[in-house]
Amino acid sequence: MRWLAGTGALSLMFVASVPAPAFAAGTSGVVPEWLSIVAGAVGLGIAVILLIDAYSLKRVAEGSMVAVNIAYMISAVVCFAMSMILRWMAIFSEEATLVDQSAFAADLLVTAGMALLAVYFLRVRMALSGYLRDAADLYAASLDGDESKDSDG
Amino acid sequence: MANLLAQRIEETLRPVIGTVLATVSVDVEAKRIGKSIDTIDRTDLPAIAQNLVDALRLVVGQELAQAASTKVRNLA
């Protein structure tokens, strides 16, 4: 249940930070410019907290599968933060071409960030699954060994 | 400097909980059975493995804790 609530909150946060809806809203005038800027600042603040947490986790869990692959997650957070900055460039820029280009680049960075997160979770899951598989094989082998000893005795 | 068996237990735990926690876990589990990381031997492995399940369950969950314990027990 706690996991579900956490996933929901994360999803909501992510959807709110995706540039496309924010950009569309900004151009239509529904969302005031200051709100976009504040949202971006909050996003960057959260990105900094995430980076600090990720680095701390890397130090605490150094050598573990979670820490070994954490560079992917850090890169993803950097992508999201860069996307925010590009979004700001789009807000402050008066040149239409630059606005379009930075909006497109921001979208690409969000996609890249999601891809990096996917790689991170995939690699950790595969590593932990491999560990479980190895242990199961060892357990089965030890059971076989005990049975052969019993039959010999 | 820990003995070879303690180092092997630490290496077994490292992929799951990392170097720092693995070192601390081996130290704690050795003390829990009344020994130190220098004096543990193969006969202590079943007891250490059993205690590790309880210790690791909170950190990595039942399944991974059981897997790590199995690997430690099979170091004998």
gemmi code that builds the backbone of each chain (N, CA, C; Angstrom):
import gemmi

chains = {
    "A": [
        ("MET", (0.839, -1.195, 0.000), (0.000, 0.000, 0.000), (0.880, 1.254, 0.000)),
        ("ARG", (1.943, 1.219, 0.870), (2.862, 2.349, 0.927), (3.596, 2.504, -0.403)),
        ("TRP", (3.910, 1.338, -0.997), (4.590, 1.334, -2.294), (3.712, 1.987, -3.350)),
        ("LEU", (2.407, 1.666, -3.301), (1.457, 2.201, -4.273), (1.342, 3.711, -4.137)),
        ("ALA", (1.271, 4.175, -2.883), (1.171, 5.622, -2.632), (2.428, 6.331, -3.122)),
        ("GLY", (3.579, 5.715, -2.873), (4.848, 6.294, -3.320), (4.915, 6.383, -4.833)),
        ("THR", (4.497, 5.305, -5.492), (4.506, 5.288, -6.960), (3.572, 6.351, -7.508)),
        ("GLY", (2.399, 6.480, -6.870), (1.431, 7.486, -7.311), (1.981, 8.887, -7.187)),
        ("ALA", (2.615, 9.158, -6.045), (3.182, 10.491, -5.807), (4.298, 10.790, -6.800)),
        ("LEU", (5.144, 9.778, -7.055), (6.246, 9.962, -8.011), (5.704, 10.225, -9.410)),
        ("SER", (4.674, 9.450, -9.809), (4.081, 9.614, -11.136), (3.512, 11.012, -11.296)),
        ("LEU", (2.810, 11.471, -10.255), (2.202, 12.803, -10.295), (3.276, 13.875, -10.431)),
        ("MET", (4.361, 13.693, -9.651), (5.467, 14.653, -9.693), (6.098, 14.678, -11.086)),
        ("PHE", (6.233, 13.467, -11.668), (6.869, 13.387, -12.978), (6.003, 14.037, -14.048)),
        ("VAL", (4.695, 13.712, -14.030), (3.783, 14.275, -15.025), (3.786, 15.794, -14.927)),
        ("ALA", (3.844, 16.295, -13.682), (3.830, 17.750, -13.494), (5.109, 18.406, -13.996)),
        ("SER", (6.191, 17.609, -14.049), (7.467, 18.211, -14.465), (7.763, 18.007, -15.947)),
        ("VAL", (6.928, 17.219, -16.632), (7.161, 16.995, -18.066), (6.955, 18.310, -18.819)),
        ("PRO", (7.905, 18.675, -19.669), (7.837, 19.982, -20.319), (6.639, 20.170, -21.250)),
        ("ALA", (6.218, 19.127, -21.948), (5.185, 19.303, -22.973), (3.911, 19.959, -22.433)),
        ("PRO", (3.312, 19.426, -21.337), (2.101, 20.074, -20.838), (2.366, 21.496, -20.346)),
        ("ALA", (3.525, 21.657, -19.705), (3.858, 22.990, -19.197), (4.005, 23.980, -20.343)),
        ("PHE", (4.637, 23.544, -21.421), (4.863, 24.409, -22.575), (3.524, 24.783, -23.214)),
        ("ALA", (2.682, 23.756, -23.402), (1.386, 23.991, -24.023), (0.577, 24.975, -23.172)),
        ("ALA", (0.621, 24.761, -21.850), (-0.133, 25.634, -20.966), (0.422, 27.060, -21.004)),
        ("GLY", (1.748, 27.157, -21.074), (2.387, 28.470, -21.067), (2.021, 29.295, -22.287)),
        ("THR", (1.964, 28.664, -23.436), (1.682, 29.408, -24.653), (0.225, 29.853, -24.722)),
        ("SER", (-0.639, 29.044, -24.065), (-2.051, 29.416, -24.142), (-2.396, 30.488, -23.101)),
        ("GLY", (-1.460, 30.771, -22.188), (-1.683, 31.804, -21.201), (-2.458, 31.335, -19.990)),
        ("VAL", (-2.776, 30.054, -19.927), (-3.523, 29.521, -18.781), (-2.649, 29.528, -17.538)),
        ("VAL", (-1.385, 29.131, -17.717), (-0.441, 29.098, -16.590), (0.424, 30.358, -16.641)),
        ("PRO", (0.412, 31.152, -15.571), (1.253, 32.350, -15.590), (2.736, 32.011, -15.633)),
        ("GLU", (3.498, 32.923, -16.219), (4.930, 32.666, -16.410), (5.653, 32.441, -15.086)),
        ("TRP", (5.287, 33.225, -14.070), (5.978, 33.092, -12.775), (5.793, 31.702, -12.174)),
        ("LEU", (4.605, 31.101, -12.460), (4.336, 29.776, -11.908), (5.261, 28.731, -12.550)),
        ("SER", (5.481, 28.889, -13.863), (6.406, 27.979, -14.557), (7.808, 28.117, -14.005)),
        ("ILE", (8.196, 29.367, -13.731), (9.550, 29.610, -13.204), (9.696, 29.009, -11.805)),
        ("VAL", (8.673, 29.208, -10.973), (8.714, 28.660, -9.609), (8.743, 27.131, -9.664)),
        ("ALA", (7.901, 26.560, -10.545), (7.866, 25.095, -10.676), (9.233, 24.571, -11.106)),
        ("GLY", (9.871, 25.288, -12.036), (11.206, 24.890, -12.489), (12.223, 24.966, -11.360)),
        ("ALA", (12.122, 26.034, -10.550), (13.057, 26.202, -9.424), (12.878, 25.071, -8.415)),
        ("VAL", (11.606, 24.730, -8.134), (11.337, 23.624, -7.207), (11.911, 22.322, -7.783)),
        ("GLY", (11.703, 22.132, -9.080), (12.227, 20.932, -9.752), (13.737, 20.836, -9.640)),
        ("LEU", (14.408, 21.981, -9.856), (15.874, 21.982, -9.753), (16.322, 21.706, -8.314)),
        ("GLY", (15.579, 22.266, -7.351), (15.889, 22.001, -5.940), (15.778, 20.522, -5.621)),
        ("ILE", (14.706, 19.893, -6.116), (14.512, 18.462, -5.881), (15.620, 17.656, -6.570)),
        ("ALA", (16.024, 18.126, -7.763), (17.107, 17.434, -8.482), (18.399, 17.460, -7.659)),
        ("VAL", (18.675, 18.604, -7.031), (19.878, 18.716, -6.194), (19.792, 17.759, -5.003)),
        ("ILE", (18.604, 17.717, -4.360), (18.415, 16.808, -3.217), (18.615, 15.358, -3.667)),
        ("LEU", (18.048, 15.042, -4.831), (18.190, 13.688, -5.379), (19.647, 13.324, -5.622)),
        ("LEU", (20.399, 14.288, -6.181), (21.809, 14.026, -6.471), (22.591, 13.791, -5.177)),
        ("ILE", (22.306, 14.611, -4.162), (22.994, 14.446, -2.868), (22.650, 13.084, -2.269)),
        ("ASP", (21.352, 12.732, -2.321), (20.918, 11.435, -1.779), (21.574, 10.277, -2.528)),
        ("ALA", (21.613, 10.402, -3.856), (22.191, 9.324, -4.671), (23.678, 9.154, -4.332)),
        ("TYR", (24.376, 10.280, -4.157), (25.795, 10.206, -3.834), (26.002, 9.601, -2.440)),
        ("SER", (25.123, 9.985, -1.498), (25.217, 9.423, -0.139), (24.951, 7.924, -0.158)),
        ("LEU", (23.941, 7.516, -0.944), (23.627, 6.095, -1.060), (24.807, 5.332, -1.656)),
        ("LYS", (25.451, 5.960, -2.633), (26.612, 5.334, -3.266), (27.719, 5.079, -2.238)),
        ("ARG", (27.893, 6.036, -1.338), (28.940, 5.890, -0.316), (28.580, 4.822, 0.705)),
        ("VAL", (27.316, 4.832, 1.135), (26.891, 3.866, 2.155), (26.908, 2.444, 1.606)),
        ("ALA", (26.429, 2.294, 0.371), (26.265, 0.953, -0.202), (27.363, 0.638, -1.216)),
        ("GLU", (28.521, 1.252, -1.060), (29.613, 1.074, -2.029), (29.918, -0.409, -2.268)),
        ("GLY", (29.978, -0.788, -3.530), (30.267, -2.180, -3.870), (29.017, -2.995, -4.144)),
        ("SER", (27.851, -2.506, -3.693), (26.616, -3.260, -3.925), (26.095, -2.994, -5.332)),
        ("MET", (25.143, -3.846, -5.750), (24.602, -3.691, -7.097), (23.873, -2.361, -7.265)),
        ("VAL", (23.242, -1.918, -6.196), (22.520, -0.640, -6.234), (23.504, 0.514, -6.460)),
        ("ALA", (24.645, 0.461, -5.775), (25.606, 1.561, -5.859), (26.446, 1.503, -7.132)),
        ("VAL", (26.774, 0.290, -7.562), (27.632, 0.141, -8.752), (26.950, 0.753, -9.985)),
        ("ASN", (25.609, 0.619, -10.026), (24.872, 1.106, -11.201), (24.283, 2.498, -11.021)),
        ("ILE", (24.613, 3.151, -9.922), (23.904, 4.395, -9.609), (24.272, 5.535, -10.563)),
        ("ALA", (25.350, 5.370, -11.313), (25.722, 6.407, -12.293), (24.587, 6.631, -13.298)),
        ("TYR", (23.842, 5.568, -13.605), (22.718, 5.708, -14.533), (21.641, 6.620, -13.939)),
        ("MET", (21.376, 6.422, -12.618), (20.339, 7.226, -12.004), (20.786, 8.683, -11.884)),
        ("ILE", (22.066, 8.870, -11.546), (22.587, 10.244, -11.437), (22.501, 10.938, -12.798)),
        ("SER", (22.850, 10.204, -13.867), (22.768, 10.781, -15.213), (21.331, 11.147, -15.559)),
        ("ALA", (20.388, 10.293, -15.145), (18.973, 10.565, -15.422), (18.525, 11.851, -14.727)),
        ("VAL", (18.943, 12.016, -13.469), (18.565, 13.221, -12.717), (19.172, 14.460, -13.381)),
        ("VAL", (20.409, 14.327, -13.849), (21.057, 15.458, -14.541), (20.268, 15.813, -15.804)),
        ("CYS", (19.805, 14.781, -16.520), (18.992, 15.019, -17.727), (17.720, 15.793, -17.375)),
        ("PHE", (17.039, 15.381, -16.299), (15.805, 16.069, -15.899), (16.100, 17.517, -15.513)),
        ("ALA", (17.210, 17.722, -14.794), (17.571, 19.079, -14.378), (17.895, 19.949, -15.597)),
        ("MET", (18.622, 19.362, -16.550), (18.956, 20.108, -17.781), (17.686, 20.463, -18.548)),
        ("SER", (16.740, 19.544, -18.524), (15.467, 19.791, -19.195), (14.766, 21.007, -18.594)),
        ("MET", (14.808, 21.098, -17.263), (14.216, 22.256, -16.575), (14.897, 23.557, -17.017)),
        ("ILE", (16.217, 23.500, -17.076), (16.971, 24.704, -17.444), (16.639, 25.132, -18.879)),
        ("LEU", (16.538, 24.122, -19.754), (16.176, 24.438, -21.148), (14.770, 25.033, -21.227)),
        ("ARG", (13.901, 24.536, -20.350), (12.533, 25.070, -20.317), (12.557, 26.546, -19.925)),
        ("TRP", (13.445, 26.866, -18.980), (13.593, 28.275, -18.587), (14.090, 29.109, -19.763)),
        ("MET", (15.041, 28.525, -20.503), (15.552, 29.248, -21.678), (14.415, 29.566, -22.637)),
        ("ALA", (13.518, 28.605, -22.793), (12.381, 28.801, -23.690), (11.469, 29.918, -23.178)),
        ("ILE", (11.334, 29.975, -21.835), (10.444, 30.996, -21.260), (11.023, 32.403, -21.484)),
        ("PHE", (12.354, 32.506, -21.250), (12.966, 33.832, -21.310), (13.367, 34.263, -22.727)),
        ("SER", (13.436, 33.303, -23.636), (13.871, 33.641, -24.987), (12.741, 34.342, -25.760)),
        ("GLU", (13.153, 35.314, -26.580), (12.138, 36.005, -27.380), (12.150, 35.514, -28.817)),
        ("GLU", (13.160, 34.713, -29.146), (13.281, 34.228, -30.518), (12.478, 32.930, -30.670)),
        ("ALA", (11.555, 32.919, -31.605), (10.642, 31.775, -31.759), (11.384, 30.481, -32.071)),
        ("THR", (12.413, 30.565, -32.906), (13.168, 29.364, -33.280), (13.839, 28.746, -32.059)),
        ("LEU", (14.440, 29.638, -31.262), (15.141, 29.155, -30.063), (14.161, 28.519, -29.070)),
        ("VAL", (12.972, 29.098, -28.988), (11.942, 28.546, -28.092), (11.591, 27.126, -28.523)),
        ("ASP", (11.375, 26.961, -29.836), (11.024, 25.627, -30.360), (12.153, 24.633, -30.124)),
        ("GLN", (13.385, 25.093, -30.446), (14.533, 24.185, -30.316), (14.761, 23.771, -28.859)),
        ("SER", (14.685, 24.740, -27.959), (14.945, 24.383, -26.557), (13.816, 23.519, -25.994)),
        ("ALA", (12.582, 23.742, -26.459), (11.474, 22.891, -26.011), (11.676, 21.457, -26.505)),
        ("PHE", (12.117, 21.337, -27.752), (12.365, 20.007, -28.309), (13.514, 19.320, -27.567)),
        ("ALA", (14.596, 20.080, -27.319), (15.744, 19.507, -26.602), (15.341, 19.095, -25.184)),
        ("ALA", (14.480, 19.894, -24.542), (14.017, 19.550, -23.193), (13.230, 18.247, -23.212)),
        ("ASP", (12.386, 18.078, -24.230), (11.624, 16.821, -24.358), (12.568, 15.635, -24.550)),
        ("LEU", (13.586, 15.843, -25.402), (14.554, 14.765, -25.645), (15.284, 14.386, -24.361)),
        ("LEU", (15.633, 15.406, -23.567), (16.346, 15.142, -22.311), (15.480, 14.354, -21.328)),
        ("VAL", (14.187, 14.652, -21.292), (13.285, 13.888, -20.418), (13.234, 12.433, -20.885)),
        ("THR", (13.161, 12.254, -22.196), (13.145, 10.885, -22.739), (14.440, 10.152, -22.394)),
        ("ALA", (15.566, 10.862, -22.566), (16.864, 10.249, -22.236), (16.936, 9.901, -20.751)),
        ("GLY", (16.419, 10.796, -19.920), (16.413, 10.547, -18.473), (15.602, 9.300, -18.131)),
        ("MET", (14.441, 9.168, -18.766), (13.613, 7.986, -18.505), (14.316, 6.713, -18.976)),
        ("ALA", (15.000, 6.821, -20.124), (15.724, 5.653, -20.640), (16.831, 5.243, -19.671)),
        ("LEU", (17.539, 6.246, -19.131), (18.615, 5.954, -18.170), (18.066, 5.316, -16.898)),
        ("LEU", (16.919, 5.808, -16.432), (16.290, 5.200, -15.254), (15.895, 3.757, -15.542)),
        ("ALA", (15.375, 3.539, -16.757), (14.981, 2.173, -17.137), (16.197, 1.252, -17.134)),
        ("VAL", (17.315, 1.749, -17.666), (18.549, 0.944, -17.685), (19.002, 0.644, -16.259)),
        ("TYR", (18.929, 1.664, -15.389), (19.351, 1.486, -13.996), (18.546, 0.378, -13.326)),
        ("PHE", (17.222, 0.485, -13.401), (16.394, -0.512, -12.728), (16.556, -1.890, -13.352)),
        ("LEU", (16.703, -1.926, -14.679), (16.897, -3.212, -15.360), (18.179, -3.892, -14.890)),
        ("ARG", (19.261, -3.106, -14.816), (20.552, -3.680, -14.430), (20.538, -4.165, -12.975)),
        ("VAL", (19.944, -3.365, -12.082), (19.882, -3.778, -10.676), (19.020, -5.037, -10.539)),
        ("ARG", (17.871, -5.033, -11.232), (16.985, -6.196, -11.150), (17.680, -7.448, -11.664)),
        ("MET", (18.379, -7.305, -12.822), (19.054, -8.473, -13.397), (20.164, -8.973, -12.480)),
        ("ALA", (20.910, -8.038, -11.885), (22.008, -8.432, -10.991), (21.469, -9.160, -9.760)),
        ("LEU", (20.396, -8.616, -9.172), (19.822, -9.252, -7.982), (19.182, -10.597, -8.335)),
        ("SER", (18.541, -10.674, -9.510), (17.952, -11.954, -9.941), (19.049, -12.998, -10.123)),
        ("GLY", (20.178, -12.563, -10.702), (21.309, -13.481, -10.884), (21.828, -13.993, -9.551)),
        ("TYR", (21.886, -13.077, -8.571), (22.345, -13.454, -7.222), (21.409, -14.495, -6.623)),
        ("LEU", (20.105, -14.260, -6.767), (19.114, -15.211, -6.252), (19.242, -16.569, -6.942)),
        ("ARG", (19.438, -16.517, -8.265), (19.560, -17.760, -9.047), (20.781, -18.564, -8.594)),
        ("ASP", (21.901, -17.857, -8.417), (23.135, -18.519, -7.960), (22.915, -19.201, -6.607)),
        ("ALA", (22.246, -18.475, -5.709), (22.000, -19.031, -4.376), (21.093, -20.257, -4.457)),
        ("ALA", (20.077, -20.181, -5.319), (19.165, -21.326, -5.472), (19.920, -22.540, -6.019)),
        ("ASP", (20.819, -22.287, -6.973), (21.631, -23.389, -7.530), (22.513, -24.007, -6.450)),
        ("LEU", (23.135, -23.126, -5.645), (23.997, -23.615, -4.560), (23.203, -24.452, -3.562)),
        ("TYR", (21.996, -23.969, -3.248), (21.145, -24.670, -2.291), (20.772, -26.048, -2.846)),
        ("ALA", (20.404, -26.083, -4.137), (20.036, -27.358, -4.759), (21.230, -28.308, -4.767)),
        ("ALA", (22.420, -27.745, -5.079), (23.627, -28.583, -5.110), (23.945, -29.132, -3.726)),
        ("SER", (23.742, -28.292, -2.691), (24.038, -28.777, -1.330), (23.046, -29.861, -0.920)),
        ("LEU", (21.791, -29.740, -1.360), (20.803, -30.780, -1.051), (21.181, -32.089, -1.739)),
        ("ASP", (21.613, -31.984, -3.010), (22.051, -33.182, -3.742), (23.214, -33.844, -3.015)),
        ("GLY", (24.164, -33.005, -2.547), (25.333, -33.529, -1.835), (24.941, -34.279, -0.578)),
        ("ASP", (23.984, -33.704, 0.177), (23.522, -34.362, 1.406), (22.855, -35.698, 1.085)),
        ("GLU", (22.045, -35.715, 0.022), (21.339, -36.960, -0.339), (22.315, -38.060, -0.740)),
        ("SER", (23.363, -37.675, -1.517), (24.332, -38.694, -1.947), (25.123, -39.226, -0.741)),
        ("LYS", (25.388, -38.311, 0.250), (26.082, -38.770, 1.460), (25.218, -39.784, 2.213)),
        ("ASP", (23.904, -39.471, 2.311), (22.986, -40.363, 3.015), (22.912, -41.730, 2.341)),
        ("SER", (22.854, -41.712, 0.994), (22.738, -42.984, 0.279), (24.030, -43.805, 0.396)),
        ("ASP", (25.193, -43.096, 0.453), (26.469, -43.794, 0.640), (26.543, -44.435, 2.034)),
        ("GLY", (26.055, -43.652, 3.027), (26.116, -44.121, 4.409), (25.105, -45.244, 4.585)),
    ],
    "B": [
        ("MET", (43.265, -7.337, 10.627), (43.001, -8.016, 9.343), (42.198, -9.296, 9.595)),
        ("ALA", (41.036, -9.386, 8.967), (40.162, -10.550, 9.165), (40.774, -11.787, 8.523)),
        ("ASN", (40.369, -12.965, 9.020), (40.892, -14.175, 8.388), (40.234, -14.400, 7.026)),
        ("LEU", (40.712, -15.395, 6.311), (40.279, -15.597, 4.924), (38.781, -15.891, 4.834)),
        ("LEU", (38.284, -16.668, 5.793), (36.866, -17.015, 5.767), (35.998, -15.763, 5.959)),
        ("ALA", (36.409, -14.901, 6.882), (35.660, -13.652, 7.106), (35.661, -12.803, 5.840)),
        ("GLN", (36.808, -12.785, 5.161), (36.884, -12.011, 3.915), (35.969, -12.598, 2.847)),
        ("ARG", (35.890, -13.928, 2.810), (35.020, -14.567, 1.812), (33.541, -14.322, 2.113)),
        ("ILE", (33.200, -14.308, 3.390), (31.807, -13.984, 3.759), (31.494, -12.550, 3.326)),
        ("GLU", (32.445, -11.673, 3.591), (32.264, -10.268, 3.222), (32.085, -10.122, 1.700)),
        ("GLU", (32.903, -10.846, 0.944), (32.790, -10.792, -0.519), (31.442, -11.339, -0.998)),
        ("THR", (30.936, -12.328, -0.279), (29.652, -12.911, -0.652), (28.508, -11.927, -0.417)),
        ("LEU", (28.625, -11.164, 0.668), (27.554, -10.224, 1.010), (27.654, -8.912, 0.225)),
        ("ARG", (28.849, -8.583, -0.234), (29.095, -7.273, -0.844), (28.144, -6.905, -1.990)),
        ("PRO", (27.872, -7.805, -2.943), (26.984, -7.397, -4.053), (25.598, -6.968, -3.610)),
        ("VAL", (25.159, -7.487, -2.476), (23.792, -7.183, -2.039), (23.744, -5.957, -1.139)),
        ("ILE", (24.693, -5.848, -0.187), (24.583, -4.756, 0.800), (25.755, -3.784, 0.767)),
        ("GLY", (26.761, -4.045, -0.062), (27.879, -3.117, -0.159), (28.992, -3.415, 0.841)),
        ("THR", (30.134, -2.787, 0.601), (31.341, -3.080, 1.377), (31.190, -2.738, 2.866)),
        ("VAL", (30.679, -1.540, 3.128), (30.606, -1.069, 4.519), (29.695, -1.968, 5.352)),
        ("LEU", (28.476, -2.188, 4.856), (27.520, -3.011, 5.606), (27.986, -4.455, 5.703)),
        ("ALA", (28.653, -4.951, 4.652), (29.139, -6.336, 4.682), (30.196, -6.496, 5.773)),
        ("THR", (31.104, -5.544, 5.846), (32.158, -5.593, 6.869), (31.553, -5.560, 8.270)),
        ("VAL", (30.613, -4.635, 8.461), (29.968, -4.514, 9.776), (29.193, -5.791, 10.108)),
        ("SER", (28.475, -6.336, 9.121), (27.670, -7.545, 9.351), (28.545, -8.712, 9.797)),
        ("VAL", (29.667, -8.915, 9.109), (30.548, -10.028, 9.465), (31.075, -9.841, 10.882)),
        ("ASP", (31.461, -8.615, 11.202), (31.974, -8.314, 12.534), (30.903, -8.602, 13.599)),
        ("VAL", (29.691, -8.104, 13.341), (28.597, -8.282, 14.318), (28.245, -9.761, 14.477)),
        ("GLU", (28.153, -10.468, 13.343), (27.756, -11.879, 13.421), (28.824, -12.729, 14.119)),
        ("ALA", (30.090, -12.370, 13.913), (31.165, -13.090, 14.597), (31.055, -12.876, 16.116)),
        ("LYS", (30.801, -11.627, 16.493), (30.674, -11.325, 17.932), (29.448, -12.008, 18.511)),
        ("ARG", (28.383, -12.107, 17.712), (27.145, -12.694, 18.215), (27.335, -14.166, 18.601)),
        ("ILE", (28.250, -14.843, 17.925), (28.496, -16.241, 18.291), (29.703, -16.353, 19.237)),
        ("GLY", (30.115, -15.234, 19.777), (31.178, -15.245, 20.782), (32.587, -15.338, 20.229)),
        ("LYS", (32.743, -14.942, 18.951), (34.087, -14.983, 18.354), (34.423, -13.630, 17.737)),
        ("SER", (35.558, -13.573, 17.055), (35.900, -12.342, 16.334), (36.146, -12.705, 14.877)),
        ("ILE", (36.338, -11.680, 14.031), (36.551, -11.957, 12.606), (37.868, -12.706, 12.364)),
        ("ASP", (38.745, -12.720, 13.358), (40.014, -13.443, 13.203), (39.893, -14.912, 13.603)),
        ("THR", (38.890, -15.212, 14.417), (38.832, -16.576, 14.971), (37.703, -17.437, 14.402)),
        ("ILE", (36.825, -16.864, 13.573), (35.736, -17.698, 13.038), (36.304, -18.764, 12.099)),
        ("ASP", (35.663, -19.927, 12.103), (36.088, -20.996, 11.181), (34.868, -21.629, 10.516)),
        ("ARG", (35.129, -22.649, 9.713), (34.055, -23.241, 8.908), (32.902, -23.800, 9.744)),
        ("THR", (33.208, -24.265, 10.934), (32.146, -24.842, 11.778), (31.153, -23.772, 12.245)),
        ("ASP", (31.570, -22.505, 12.164), (30.673, -21.415, 12.586), (29.716, -20.978, 11.475)),
        ("LEU", (29.973, -21.439, 10.268), (29.195, -20.929, 9.127), (27.686, -21.148, 9.246)),
        ("PRO", (27.223, -22.332, 9.674), (25.764, -22.495, 9.786), (25.126, -21.485, 10.746)),
        ("ALA", (25.772, -21.265, 11.886), (25.220, -20.303, 12.859), (25.242, -18.885, 12.301)),
        ("ILE", (26.350, -18.522, 11.659), (26.453, -17.168, 11.084), (25.397, -16.984, 9.992)),
        ("ALA", (25.259, -18.017, 9.150), (24.293, -17.931, 8.050), (22.877, -17.778, 8.589)),
        ("GLN", (22.565, -18.527, 9.624), (21.227, -18.451, 10.216), (20.956, -17.053, 10.784)),
        ("ASN", (21.938, -16.505, 11.487), (21.767, -15.167, 12.075), (21.703, -14.079, 11.000)),
        ("LEU", (22.411, -14.319, 9.890), (22.424, -13.319, 8.815), (21.036, -13.123, 8.208)),
        ("VAL", (20.250, -14.206, 8.161), (18.901, -14.092, 7.587), (18.110, -13.037, 8.351)),
        ("ASP", (18.156, -13.131, 9.683), (17.408, -12.161, 10.505), (17.961, -10.750, 10.331)),
        ("ALA", (19.283, -10.650, 10.266), (19.909, -9.319, 10.180), (19.647, -8.655, 8.830)),
        ("LEU", (19.711, -9.447, 7.765), (19.602, -8.864, 6.424), (18.163, -8.666, 5.966)),
        ("ARG", (17.230, -9.389, 6.611), (15.839, -9.338, 6.154), (15.312, -7.897, 6.122)),
        ("LEU", (15.678, -7.129, 7.132), (15.186, -5.748, 7.209), (15.757, -4.874, 6.092)),
        ("VAL", (16.948, -5.211, 5.630), (17.625, -4.358, 4.642), (17.264, -4.750, 3.212)),
        ("VAL", (17.282, -6.051, 2.930), (17.130, -6.467, 1.525), (15.918, -7.364, 1.276)),
        ("GLY", (15.147, -7.654, 2.332), (13.965, -8.509, 2.141), (14.295, -9.975, 2.374)),
        ("GLN", (13.218, -10.750, 2.598), (13.365, -12.148, 2.979), (14.117, -12.978, 1.929)),
        ("GLU", (13.735, -12.786, 0.671), (14.270, -13.651, -0.384), (15.776, -13.468, -0.569)),
        ("LEU", (16.196, -12.197, -0.656), (17.628, -11.923, -0.836), (18.421, -12.300, 0.413)),
        ("ALA", (17.818, -12.075, 1.584), (18.495, -12.443, 2.830), (18.733, -13.952, 2.871)),
        ("GLN", (17.711, -14.692, 2.453), (17.828, -16.153, 2.427), (18.902, -16.587, 1.423)),
        ("ALA", (18.929, -15.902, 0.270), (19.918, -16.237, -0.763), (21.340, -15.983, -0.247)),
        ("ALA", (21.530, -14.831, 0.389), (22.859, -14.501, 0.930), (23.263, -15.513, 1.992)),
        ("SER", (22.304, -15.902, 2.822), (22.576, -16.881, 3.874), (22.985, -18.227, 3.273)),
        ("THR", (22.280, -18.629, 2.218), (22.613, -19.890, 1.542), (24.031, -19.858, 0.997)),
        ("LYS", (24.379, -18.711, 0.393), (25.730, -18.590, -0.172), (26.792, -18.665, 0.928)),
        ("VAL", (26.512, -18.018, 2.051), (27.478, -18.047, 3.166), (27.608, -19.467, 3.700)),
        ("ARG", (26.456, -20.141, 3.861), (26.493, -21.515, 4.399), (27.310, -22.433, 3.472)),
        ("ASN", (27.231, -22.164, 2.166), (27.923, -23.023, 1.203), (29.399, -22.678, 1.025)),
        ("LEU", (29.885, -21.722, 1.775), (31.324, -21.421, 1.720), (32.130, -22.538, 2.385)),
        ("ALA", (31.455, -23.358, 3.170), (32.151, -24.434, 3.904), (32.748, -25.463, 2.945)),
    ],
}
model = gemmi.Model(1)
for chain_id, residues in chains.items():
    chain = gemmi.Chain(chain_id)
    for i, (resn, *xyz) in enumerate(residues, 1):
        res = gemmi.Residue()
        res.name, res.seqid = resn, gemmi.SeqId(i, " ")
        for name, pos in zip(("N", "CA", "C"), xyz):
            atom = gemmi.Atom()
            atom.name, atom.element = name, gemmi.Element(name[0])
            atom.pos, atom.b_iso = gemmi.Position(*pos), 0.0
            res.add_atom(atom)
        chain.add_residue(res)
    model.add_chain(chain)
structure = gemmi.Structure()
structure.add_model(model)
structure.setup_entities()
